[in-house]
């Protein structure tokens, strides 16, 4: 089922299929996403993704450093200027009742696991910076952005499952495909988000971040 240099057991293959099926029914099932991501980490697809990221010097640097940041204090971020990334990020989480540490804890023991963890840690920052909402269309638009920027195999899986989920809903499917196209185009044009140490510059205006990263919202 999965092209890989490592052994993926039959049990893991079945788990991957079950996780993917779950996402076709309920695309926002985090357990299924992280289970599938952990299995995809053992595949050649993940190695290709990380090698692509490391071909960009600024991304290779942050991967080598294993840069991670503490979970942000939302109340502190809300004291920042209202045009700042930190303030906008905190408002985004508060408005959606999101936990800034929603993602599954795991060790960054190698390049692949580091990229997976950092991608999770910055997921909602990417929502804020790219302007994609957290509805199904916005989530898939962001996955398309990350596919363009990272060649991420989990992005492919999430997008495919999301499309399957809406096959019987033509109006919604059309909106989703428009967002996927927009995310792909934005991702190709923008500078690499994986290279950014957002948490060191919470006070920088959001529009300044977008201008520097060449993201038009």
For each residue, the residues with C-beta under 8 A, 3 or more apart:
1: 13 16 17
2: 8 13 16 39 40 42 43 45
3: 43 44 45
4: 7 8 42 43 44
5: 44 47
6: 42 43
7: 4
8: 2 4 12 13 16 39 42 43
9: 12 13
10: 13 14
11: 14 15
12: 8 9 15 16 39 42
13: 1 2 8 9 10 16 17 39
14: 10 11 17 18
15: 11 12 18 19 35 39
16: 1 2 8 12 13 19 20 35 36 39 40
17: 1 13 14 20 21
18: 14 15 21 22 32
19: 15 16 22 23 32 33 35 36 39
20: 16 17 23 24 32 36 157 160 161
21: 17 18 24 25
22: 18 19 25 26 29 32
23: 19 20 26 27 29 32 33 36 157 158 161 162 165
24: 20 21 27 161 164 165
25: 21 22 165
26: 22 23 29 32
27: 23 24 136 139 158 161 162 165
28: 136 139
29: 22 23 26 32 33
30: 33 34 102 103 104
31: 34 35
32: 18 19 20 22 23 26 29 35 36
33: 19 23 29 30 36 37 154 158
34: 30 31 37 38 103 104
35: 15 16 19 31 32 38 39
36: 16 19 20 23 32 33 39 40 154 157
37: 33 34 40 41 116 154
38: 34 35 41 106
39: 2 8 12 13 15 16 19 35 36 42 43
40: 2 16 36 37 43 45 46 153 154 157
41: 37 38 46 112 113 116
42: 2 4 6 8 12 39 46
43: 2 3 4 6 8 39 40 46 47 153
44: 3 4 5 47 48
45: 2 3 40 48 49 153
46: 40 41 42 43 49 50 112 153
47: 5 43 44 50 51 112
48: 44 45 51 52 151
49: 45 46 52 53 112 115 150 151 152 153
50: 46 47 53 54 63 111 112 115
51: 47 48 54 55
52: 48 49 55 56 150 151
53: 49 50 56 59 60 63 115 150 151 192 194
54: 50 51 59 60 63 111
55: 51 52 60
56: 52 53 59 60 192 195
57: 60 61
58: 61 62 192 195
59: 53 54 56 62 63 192 194 195
60: 53 54 55 56 57 63 64
61: 57 58 64 65 195
62: 58 59 65 67 118 194 195 197
63: 50 53 54 59 60 66 111 114 115
64: 60 61
65: 61 62
66: 63 108 114
67: 62 118 197
68: 108 117 118 121
69: 72 121 197 198 199 200
70: 199
71: 100 101
72: 69 76 77 86 89 90 100 199 202
73: 76 77
74: 77 78 90 93 94 100
75: 78 79 90
76: 72 73 79 80
77: 72 73 74 80 86 87 89 90 202
78: 74 75 87 90 91 94
79: 75 76
80: 76 77 84 86 87 90 202 203
81: 84 87 203 205
82: 87 88
83: 87 88 205 206 207
84: 80 81 87 88 202 203 204 205 206
85: 88 89 125 128 129 198 201 202 203 204 205 206 209
86: 72 77 80 89 90 202 203
87: 77 78 80 81 82 83 84 90 91
88: 82 83 84 85 91 92 128 206
89: 72 77 85 86 92 93 124 125 128 202
90: 72 74 75 77 78 80 86 87 93 94
91: 78 87 88 94 95
92: 88 89 95 96 98 124 127 128
93: 74 89 90 96 97 98 99 100 124
94: 74 78 90 91 97
95: 91 92
96: 92 93 134
97: 93 94
98: 92 93 102 124 134
99: 93 102
100: 71 72 74 93 124
101: 71
102: 30 98 99
103: 30 34 117 120 121 123
104: 30 34 120
105:
106: 38 113 116 117
107: 113
108: 66 68 113 114 117 118
109: 113 114
110: 113 114
111: 50 54 63 114 115
112: 41 46 47 49 50 115 116
113: 41 106 107 108 109 110 116 117
114: 63 66 108 109 110 111 117 118
115: 49 50 53 63 111 112 118 119 150 194
116: 37 41 106 112 113 119 120 154
117: 68 103 106 108 113 114 120 121
118: 62 67 68 108 114 115 121 122 194
119: 115 116 122 123 146 150 152 194
120: 103 104 116 117 123
121: 68 69 103 117 118
122: 118 119 125 126 193 194 196 198
123: 103 119 120 126 127 142
124: 89 92 93 98 100 127 128
125: 85 89 122 128 129 198
126: 122 123 129 130 132 142 145 146 193
127: 92 123 124 130 132 133 134 138 142
128: 85 88 89 92 124 125 131 206
129: 85 125 126 193 206 209 210 213 215
130: 126 127 141 142 145 183 186 215 217
131: 128 215 217
132: 126 127 138 139 141 142 145 179 183
133: 127 137 138
134: 96 98 127 138 139
135: 138 139
136: 27 28 139 140 162 165 166 172 176
137: 133 140 141 172 175 176 178 179
138: 127 132 133 134 135 141 142 179
139: 27 28 132 134 135 136 142 143 158 162
140: 136 137 143 144 158 159 162 163 176 179 180 183
141: 130 132 137 138 144 145 179 180 182 183
142: 123 126 127 130 132 138 139 145 146 183
143: 139 140 146 147 152 155 158 159 162 180 183
144: 140 141 147 148 155 159 179 180 181 182 183 184 187
145: 126 130 132 141 142 148 149 183 184 186 187 190
146: 119 126 142 143 149 150 152 155 183 187
147: 143 144 150 151 152 155 156 159 183 184 187
148: 144 145 183 184 185 186 187 188
149: 145 146 187 190 192 193 194
150: 49 52 53 115 119 146 147 155 194
151: 48 49 52 53 147
152: 49 119 143 146 147 155 156
153: 40 43 45 46 49 156 157
154: 33 36 37 40 116 157 158
155: 143 144 146 147 150 152 158 159
156: 147 152 153 159 160
157: 20 23 36 40 153 154 160 161
158: 23 27 33 139 140 143 154 155 161 162
159: 140 143 144 147 155 156 162 163 180
160: 20 156 157 163 164
161: 20 23 24 27 157 158 164 165
162: 23 27 136 139 140 143 158 159 165 166 176
163: 140 159 160 166 167 173 176 177
164: 24 160 161 167
165: 23 24 25 27 136 161 162
166: 136 162 163 169 172 173 176
167: 163 164 173
168:
169: 166 172 173
170: 173 174
171: 174 175
172: 136 137 166 169 175 176
173: 163 166 167 169 170 176 177
174: 170 171 177 178
175: 137 171 172 178 179
176: 136 137 140 162 163 166 172 173 179 180
177: 163 173 174 180 181
178: 137 174 175 181 182
179: 132 137 138 140 141 144 175 176 182 183
180: 140 141 143 144 159 176 177 183 184
181: 144 177 178 184 185
182: 141 144 178 179 185 186
183: 130 132 140 141 142 143 144 145 146 147 148 179 180 186 187
184: 144 145 147 148 180 181 187 188
185: 148 181 182 188 189
186: 130 145 148 182 183 189 190 215 216
187: 144 145 146 147 148 149 183 184 190
188: 148 184 185
189: 185 186 214 215
190: 145 149 186 187 193 213 214 215
191: 195 212 213 214
192: 53 56 58 59 149 195 196
193: 122 126 129 149 190 196 213
194: 53 59 62 115 118 119 122 149 150
195: 56 58 59 61 62 191 192
196: 122 192 193 209 213
197: 62 67 69 200 201
198: 69 85 122 125 201 202 209
199: 69 70 72 202
200: 69 197
201: 85 197 198 204 209
202: 72 77 80 84 85 86 89 198 199
203: 80 81 84 85 86
204: 84 85 201 208 209
205: 81 83 84 85 208 209
206: 83 84 85 88 128 129 209 210
207: 83 210 211
208: 204 205 211 212
209: 85 129 196 198 201 204 205 206 212 213 215
210: 129 206 207 213 215 216 217
211: 207 208 214
212: 191 208 209
213: 129 190 191 193 196 209 210
214: 189 190 191 211
215: 129 130 131 186 189 190 209 210
216: 186 210
217: 130 131 210
